[in-house]
Amino acid sequence: MITMDFGPFNYNLHRKVPIDQIDAFTTSQKDKNNELVIHFRGQEYDERYLAKKHANNIVRVLQRILTVKGVVFNCYRVPDKKLRTF
């Protein structure tokens, strides 16, 4: 189970999603971008996170977990700086 905490103020929203529901990751090719999009299977929407300098580390850890569990997933590296359109 993966739990993401997000929220710009004094509260956090929690969304629990089984880790094997991750379908793909989208990150930017731009070095200074700190966004991450996680695409989920069977969900109506994807999640875009501001991961500061840890976006690539988060993706690497999740990729390793998914690989060990035998889950098939995709990784997308896009040229845009803002990932909102993806």
N, CA, C and O atoms as a MOPAC input file, in Angstrom:
PM7 MOZYME 1SCF
protein

 N      0.85100 1    -1.17100 1     0.00000 1
 C      0.00000 1     0.00000 1     0.00000 1
 C      0.89200 1     1.22800 1     0.00000 1
 O      1.85700 1     1.29800 1     0.76100 1
 N      0.57800 1     2.18600 1    -0.84200 1
 C      1.34100 1     3.42700 1    -0.90300 1
 C      0.45800 1     4.55400 1    -0.37000 1
 O     -0.69700 1     4.68100 1    -0.77500 1
 N      0.98000 1     5.35000 1     0.50900 1
 C      0.25300 1     6.48400 1     1.07000 1
 C      0.99900 1     7.75500 1     0.70800 1
 O      2.19200 1     7.88100 1     0.98500 1
 N      0.31300 1     8.67700 1     0.10300 1
 C      0.91600 1     9.95500 1    -0.26400 1
 C      0.32300 1    11.04300 1     0.62300 1
 O     -0.89600 1    11.13100 1     0.76300 1
 N      1.16300 1    11.86000 1     1.21400 1
 C      0.72300 1    13.01900 1     1.98000 1
 C      0.90700 1    14.24400 1     1.09700 1
 O      1.97900 1    14.46200 1     0.53200 1
 N     -0.12700 1    15.02200 1     0.98900 1
 C      0.01000 1    16.25100 1     0.22600 1
 C     -0.94600 1    17.29100 1     0.75700 1
 O     -1.93400 1    16.96500 1     1.41500 1
 N     -0.65700 1    18.51800 1     0.47500 1
 C     -1.48500 1    19.62800 1     0.93900 1
 C     -0.59000 1    20.79500 1     1.30000 1
 O      0.40800 1    20.61100 1     1.99700 1
 N     -0.92300 1    21.98700 1     0.84300 1
 C     -0.03900 1    23.13300 1     1.04900 1
 C     -0.16200 1    23.79500 1     2.41200 1
 O      0.63200 1    24.68100 1     2.73000 1
 N     -1.12800 1    23.39800 1     3.22300 1
 C     -1.33500 1    24.09600 1     4.47100 1
 C     -1.03800 1    23.18600 1     5.66000 1
 O     -0.16500 1    22.32300 1     5.56800 1
 N     -1.73800 1    23.36100 1     6.75500 1
 C     -1.46700 1    22.61000 1     7.96900 1
 C     -2.17000 1    21.25600 1     8.01200 1
 O     -2.22600 1    20.63300 1     9.07200 1
 N     -2.69100 1    20.80100 1     6.92000 1
 C     -3.35100 1    19.50900 1     6.90400 1
 C     -2.77600 1    18.66000 1     5.77400 1
 O     -2.20700 1    19.18500 1     4.81700 1
 N     -2.92300 1    17.39100 1     5.89200 1
 C     -2.49000 1    16.46800 1     4.85200 1
 C     -3.67600 1    15.62900 1     4.42300 1
 O     -4.48400 1    15.21000 1     5.25300 1
 N     -3.77800 1    15.38900 1     3.15200 1
 C     -4.78300 1    14.47800 1     2.63000 1
 C     -4.08300 1    13.15800 1     2.35300 1
 O     -2.97700 1    13.14700 1     1.81300 1
 N     -4.69700 1    12.07200 1     2.70800 1
 C     -4.08700 1    10.76700 1     2.50600 1
 C     -4.89700 1     9.99300 1     1.48600 1
 O     -6.12200 1     9.92300 1     1.57700 1
 N     -4.22600 1     9.42400 1     0.53700 1
 C     -4.87900 1     8.57000 1    -0.44500 1
 C     -4.12600 1     7.25300 1    -0.44800 1
 O     -2.94600 1     7.21200 1    -0.79500 1
 N     -4.78800 1     6.19400 1    -0.07100 1
 C     -4.15600 1     4.88200 1    -0.05400 1
 C     -4.50800 1     4.14700 1    -1.33100 1
 O     -5.67800 1     3.97200 1    -1.66900 1
 N     -3.47500 1     3.72400 1    -2.02900 1
 C     -3.64700 1     2.99800 1    -3.28000 1
 C     -2.73200 1     1.77500 1    -3.22600 1
 O     -1.56000 1     1.90000 1    -2.87100 1
 N     -3.24600 1     0.59900 1    -3.57200 1
 C     -2.35900 1    -0.57300 1    -3.61900 1
 C     -1.21400 1    -0.31600 1    -4.59500 1
 O     -1.43600 1     0.17400 1    -5.70200 1
 N     -0.01400 1    -0.64000 1    -4.19100 1
 C      1.16700 1    -0.31900 1    -4.99800 1
 C      1.13800 1    -1.01500 1    -6.35300 1
 O      1.72300 1    -0.51200 1    -7.31200 1
 N      0.47000 1    -2.16300 1    -6.45100 1
 C      0.42100 1    -2.84500 1    -7.74300 1
 C     -0.56900 1    -2.18800 1    -8.70700 1
 O     -0.72100 1    -2.65000 1    -9.83800 1
 N     -1.24800 1    -1.11400 1    -8.27500 1
 C     -2.13200 1    -0.35500 1    -9.15400 1
 C     -1.39000 1     0.74100 1    -9.91400 1
 O     -1.97800 1     1.40800 1   -10.76500 1
 N     -0.10200 1     0.93400 1    -9.61400 1
 C      0.68700 1     1.92200 1   -10.34900 1
 C      0.90700 1     1.40000 1   -11.76100 1
 O      1.38000 1     0.28100 1   -11.96000 1
 N      0.55600 1     2.23100 1   -12.73800 1
 C      0.68000 1     1.86000 1   -14.14100 1
 C      1.90100 1     2.49800 1   -14.79300 1
 O      2.55000 1     1.87900 1   -15.63600 1
 N      2.21800 1     3.74400 1   -14.40400 1
 C      3.33100 1     4.44400 1   -15.04700 1
 C      3.75300 1     5.64600 1   -14.20300 1
 O      3.04300 1     6.08700 1   -13.29800 1
 N      4.93500 1     6.15300 1   -14.53600 1
 C      5.48000 1     7.37000 1   -13.93300 1
 C      5.79900 1     8.33700 1   -15.06000 1
 O      6.22400 1     7.91300 1   -16.13500 1
 N      5.60300 1     9.61700 1   -14.83300 1
 C      6.03100 1    10.64300 1   -15.77500 1
 C      6.89200 1    11.64000 1   -15.02600 1
 O      6.48800 1    12.18200 1   -13.99700 1
 N      8.07800 1    11.87400 1   -15.55300 1
 C      8.97800 1    12.89200 1   -15.01400 1
 C      9.46100 1    13.74700 1   -16.17300 1
 O      9.31800 1    13.37100 1   -17.33600 1
 N     10.02600 1    14.88300 1   -15.85300 1
 C     10.51100 1    15.80500 1   -16.87200 1
 C     11.97500 1    15.52800 1   -17.18000 1
 O     12.73000 1    15.06400 1   -16.32500 1
 N     12.35800 1    15.81700 1   -18.40500 1
 C     13.76600 1    15.71700 1   -18.78700 1
 C     14.55800 1    16.91800 1   -18.27700 1
 O     15.78800 1    16.88800 1   -18.25300 1
 N     13.86600 1    17.95300 1   -17.87700 1
 C     14.52300 1    19.15400 1   -17.34400 1
 C     15.09300 1    18.84900 1   -15.96500 1
 O     14.39200 1    18.31100 1   -15.10800 1
 N     16.34100 1    19.18300 1   -15.75000 1
 C     17.03100 1    18.86100 1   -14.50000 1
 C     16.41100 1    19.52900 1   -13.26900 1
 O     16.36700 1    18.92400 1   -12.19800 1
 N     15.94700 1    20.73500 1   -13.40800 1
 C     15.46900 1    21.47000 1   -12.23700 1
 C     13.99200 1    21.25900 1   -11.94900 1
 O     13.44800 1    21.89200 1   -11.04400 1
 N     13.33200 1    20.38700 1   -12.69600 1
 C     11.92800 1    20.11900 1   -12.43600 1
 C     11.80800 1    19.18600 1   -11.25300 1
 O     12.57000 1    18.22600 1   -11.13800 1
 N     10.86800 1    19.45500 1   -10.38000 1
 C     10.70600 1    18.64100 1    -9.18000 1
 C      9.30100 1    18.04500 1    -9.08400 1
 O      8.81200 1    17.74700 1    -7.99400 1
 N      8.66500 1    17.87700 1   -10.24000 1
 C      7.33000 1    17.28500 1   -10.27700 1
 C      7.41200 1    15.81000 1   -10.65200 1
 O      8.37700 1    15.34500 1   -11.25900 1
 N      6.37200 1    15.10400 1   -10.27100 1
 C      6.26400 1    13.68000 1   -10.54200 1
 C      4.78800 1    13.36700 1   -10.75800 1
 O      3.94000 1    13.78900 1    -9.97300 1
 N      4.48200 1    12.62900 1   -11.81800 1
 C      3.11100 1    12.18400 1   -12.04800 1
 C      3.09900 1    10.67000 1   -11.91700 1
 O      3.90600 1     9.97600 1   -12.53400 1
 N      2.17800 1    10.16900 1   -11.11100 1
 C      1.99500 1     8.72200 1   -10.97600 1
 C      0.64100 1     8.38800 1   -11.58200 1
 O     -0.38800 1     8.93000 1   -11.17900 1
 N      0.66000 1     7.48400 1   -12.56000 1
 C     -0.55100 1     7.04700 1   -13.24400 1
 C     -0.98600 1     5.72000 1   -12.62400 1
 O     -0.17000 1     4.81700 1   -12.44600 1
 N     -2.27500 1     5.60600 1   -12.29800 1
 C     -2.79900 1     4.40300 1   -11.65600 1
 C     -3.74100 1     3.66100 1   -12.59400 1
 O     -4.49000 1     4.27900 1   -13.35000 1
 N     -3.70000 1     2.33700 1   -12.54000 1
 C     -4.62300 1     1.50900 1   -13.31700 1
 C     -6.03400 1     1.63200 1   -12.74300 1
 O     -6.22100 1     1.63200 1   -11.52600 1
 N     -7.01400 1     1.73700 1   -13.62300 1
 C     -8.39800 1     1.71000 1   -13.19700 1
 C     -8.86600 1     2.93500 1   -12.43000 1
 O     -9.96600 1     2.92400 1   -11.87800 1
 N     -8.06900 1     3.98100 1   -12.38000 1
 C     -8.46700 1     5.21100 1   -11.68900 1
 C     -8.90600 1     6.23800 1   -12.72600 1
 O     -8.41700 1     6.23200 1   -13.85500 1
 N     -9.80500 1     7.09600 1   -12.35200 1
 C    -10.28600 1     8.12600 1   -13.26600 1
 C     -9.28000 1     9.25800 1   -13.46000 1
 O     -9.35800 1     9.99900 1   -14.44000 1
 N     -8.35700 1     9.38900 1   -12.54900 1
 C     -7.39800 1    10.46900 1   -12.64100 1
 C     -6.04000 1    10.00000 1   -12.11300 1
 O     -5.94400 1     8.99300 1   -11.41000 1
 N     -5.00800 1    10.74200 1   -12.46300 1
 C     -3.65400 1    10.46000 1   -12.00000 1
 C     -3.28700 1    11.48500 1   -10.94100 1
 O     -4.01400 1    12.45600 1   -10.73000 1
 N     -2.18200 1    11.27500 1   -10.29000 1
 C     -1.74400 1    12.19200 1    -9.23900 1
 C     -0.44800 1    12.88700 1    -9.65200 1
 O      0.50100 1    12.24000 1   -10.09600 1
 N     -0.42000 1    14.21100 1    -9.50200 1
 C      0.77800 1    14.99700 1    -9.76300 1
 C      1.29400 1    15.50100 1    -8.43100 1
 O      0.55900 1    16.12400 1    -7.66500 1
 N      2.55800 1    15.23000 1    -8.16000 1
 C      3.15800 1    15.57900 1    -6.87400 1
 C      4.32700 1    16.53100 1    -7.06800 1
 O      5.06300 1    16.43600 1    -8.04900 1
 N      4.48500 1    17.43000 1    -6.14000 1
 C      5.65500 1    18.28300 1    -6.05900 1
 C      6.58800 1    17.59500 1    -5.07300 1
 O      6.35300 1    17.61600 1    -3.86400 1
 N      7.63700 1    16.99100 1    -5.59100 1
 C      8.49900 1    16.13500 1    -4.77400 1
 C      9.82800 1    16.79100 1    -4.42600 1
 O     10.75300 1    16.11600 1    -3.97400 1
 N      9.92700 1    18.07300 1    -4.62800 1
 C     11.15700 1    18.81800 1    -4.38400 1
 C     12.31000 1    18.12200 1    -5.08700 1
 O     12.16200 1    17.73800 1    -6.24700 1
 N     13.42900 1    17.94700 1    -4.44900 1
 C     14.58600 1    17.34300 1    -5.11500 1
 C     14.54100 1    15.81600 1    -5.09700 1
 O     15.46700 1    15.17300 1    -5.59000 1
 N     13.49700 1    15.23100 1    -4.54500 1
 C     13.44700 1    13.78600 1    -4.37100 1
 C     12.63900 1    13.04200 1    -5.43700 1
 O     12.44000 1    11.83400 1    -5.31100 1
 N     12.17500 1    13.71900 1    -6.46700 1
 C     11.31200 1    13.07800 1    -7.47200 1
 C     11.98300 1    11.85400 1    -8.08300 1
 O     11.36100 1    10.79600 1    -8.18300 1
 N     13.22800 1    11.97900 1    -8.48600 1
 C     13.91800 1    10.84200 1    -9.11000 1
 C     14.15000 1     9.70500 1    -8.12200 1
 O     14.05900 1     8.53500 1    -8.49500 1
 N     14.44700 1    10.03200 1    -6.87100 1
 C     14.63700 1     8.98600 1    -5.86400 1
 C     13.33400 1     8.24500 1    -5.58800 1
 O     13.33800 1     7.02400 1    -5.42900 1
 N     12.23200 1     8.96500 1    -5.53000 1
 C     10.93200 1     8.32900 1    -5.30600 1
 C     10.62500 1     7.35500 1    -6.43300 1
 O     10.18100 1     6.23300 1    -6.19100 1
 N     10.86400 1     7.78900 1    -7.66700 1
 C     10.61300 1     6.91800 1    -8.81700 1
 C     11.50300 1     5.68200 1    -8.75400 1
 O     11.03200 1     4.57000 1    -8.99200 1
 N     12.77200 1     5.86100 1    -8.44000 1
 C     13.68800 1     4.70800 1    -8.37200 1
 C     13.25600 1     3.69200 1    -7.32200 1
 O     13.28800 1     2.48800 1    -7.57600 1
 N     12.85800 1     4.15900 1    -6.16100 1
 C     12.43000 1     3.25000 1    -5.09400 1
 C     11.15600 1     2.50900 1    -5.49600 1
 O     11.06300 1     1.29200 1    -5.33100 1
 N     10.17800 1     3.24200 1    -6.02200 1
 C      8.93900 1     2.59700 1    -6.44400 1
 C      9.17300 1     1.61900 1    -7.59300 1
 O      8.54100 1     0.56300 1    -7.64200 1
 N     10.07500 1     1.95900 1    -8.52000 1
 C     10.39500 1     1.04400 1    -9.61400 1
 C     11.00200 1    -0.25300 1    -9.08100 1
 O     10.65700 1    -1.34000 1    -9.54300 1
 N     11.88900 1    -0.13500 1    -8.12800 1
 C     12.51700 1    -1.33000 1    -7.55100 1
 C     11.47300 1    -2.21400 1    -6.86000 1
 O     11.48900 1    -3.43500 1    -7.01600 1
 N     10.57100 1    -1.59600 1    -6.09800 1
 C      9.51900 1    -2.36500 1    -5.41900 1
 C      8.62200 1    -3.06000 1    -6.44600 1
 O      8.30900 1    -4.24200 1    -6.30400 1
 N      8.21100 1    -2.31900 1    -7.48100 1
 C      7.33100 1    -2.89400 1    -8.49100 1
 C      8.01600 1    -4.03000 1    -9.25300 1
 O      7.38000 1    -5.03200 1    -9.57900 1
 N      9.30800 1    -3.87600 1    -9.53700 1
 C     10.04800 1    -4.91300 1   -10.23500 1
 C     10.12100 1    -6.18000 1    -9.39500 1
 O      9.92600 1    -7.27800 1    -9.91600 1
 N     10.39600 1    -6.04300 1    -8.12000 1
 C     10.45800 1    -7.20400 1    -7.21700 1
 C      9.10400 1    -7.89300 1    -7.13900 1
 O      9.03600 1    -9.12100 1    -7.07800 1
 N      8.02600 1    -7.11500 1    -7.13900 1
 C      6.68000 1    -7.68800 1    -7.06700 1
 C      6.20300 1    -8.23600 1    -8.41200 1
 O      5.15300 1    -8.87500 1    -8.47600 1
 N      6.95700 1    -7.99700 1    -9.48400 1
 C      6.58300 1    -8.49800 1   -10.81000 1
 C      5.52000 1    -7.67700 1   -11.51300 1
 O      4.85000 1    -8.17700 1   -12.41600 1
 N      5.35600 1    -6.42800 1   -11.11400 1
 C      4.35700 1    -5.55000 1   -11.71700 1
 C      4.95600 1    -4.88800 1   -12.95600 1
 O      6.07700 1    -4.38000 1   -12.91600 1
 N      4.20200 1    -4.89800 1   -14.05200 1
 C      4.64300 1    -4.24800 1   -15.29500 1
 C      4.21000 1    -2.78800 1   -15.25200 1
 O      3.05500 1    -2.48400 1   -14.95600 1
 N      5.14100 1    -1.88900 1   -15.55000 1
 C      4.84900 1    -0.45300 1   -15.51500 1
 C      5.66300 1     0.24100 1   -16.58900 1
 O      6.59900 1    -0.34100 1   -17.13700 1
 N      5.31400 1     1.47800 1   -16.89200 1
 C      6.02500 1     2.29100 1   -17.87600 1
 C      6.61000 1     3.51900 1   -17.19600 1
 O      6.11300 1     3.98300 1   -16.16900 1
 N      7.67600 1     4.03200 1   -17.79400 1
 C      8.29100 1     5.27700 1   -17.33200 1
 C      8.36600 1     6.23100 1   -18.51800 1
 O      8.87400 1     5.87900 1   -19.58300 1
 N      7.86300 1     7.42000 1   -18.32200 1
 C      7.87900 1     8.42700 1   -19.37800 1
 C      8.72800 1     9.60000 1   -18.93200 1
 O      8.57500 1    10.10200 1   -17.81900 1
 N      9.63200 1    10.04100 1   -19.81200 1
 C     10.42800 1    11.25200 1   -19.57400 1
 C     10.02300 1    12.22800 1   -20.66400 1
 O     10.26100 1    11.97600 1   -21.84500 1
 N      9.42100 1    13.32500 1   -20.28100 1
 C      8.88100 1    14.26900 1   -21.25200 1
 C      9.72000 1    15.54700 1   -21.27200 1
 O     10.32800 1    15.91300 1   -20.26600 1
 N      9.75100 1    16.21900 1   -22.41900 1
 C     10.60000 1    17.41400 1   -22.53300 1
 C     10.03500 1    18.65000 1   -21.85400 1
 O     10.77500 1    19.60600 1   -21.62200 1
 N      8.76500 1    18.66200 1   -21.53300 1
 C      8.15900 1    19.84400 1   -20.92700 1
 C      8.61200 1    20.01500 1   -19.48400 1
 O      8.89100 1    19.04400 1   -18.78000 1
 N      8.67700 1    21.27400 1   -19.06200 1
 C      9.04300 1    21.55000 1   -17.68200 1
 C      7.86500 1    21.33500 1   -16.73800 1
 O      8.03900 1    20.81000 1   -15.63800 1
 N      6.66900 1    21.73700 1   -17.15900 1
 C      5.46800 1    21.56000 1   -16.34300 1
 C      4.75400 1    20.28100 1   -16.77000 1
 O      4.53500 1    20.05400 1   -17.96000 1
 N      4.39600 1    19.46100 1   -15.80900 1
 C      3.79000 1    18.16900 1   -16.11400 1
 C      2.27000 1    18.18500 1   -16.04800 1
 O      1.64000 1    17.13100 1   -16.13500 1
 N      1.68000 1    19.34200 1   -15.89700 1
 C      0.22400 1    19.44300 1   -15.75400 1
 C     -0.51100 1    18.80000 1   -16.93600 1
 O     -1.56400 1    18.19400 1   -16.74000 1
 N      0.01800 1    18.91900 1   -18.14900 1
 C     -0.68300 1    18.40200 1   -19.33000 1
 C     -0.63300 1    16.87900 1   -19.42100 1
 O     -1.34500 1    16.28400 1   -20.22900 1
 N      0.18800 1    16.25500 1   -18.61300 1
 C      0.31600 1    14.81100 1   -18.68400 1
 C     -0.46400 1    14.14600 1   -17.57600 1
 O     -0.47200 1    12.91900 1   -17.47700 1

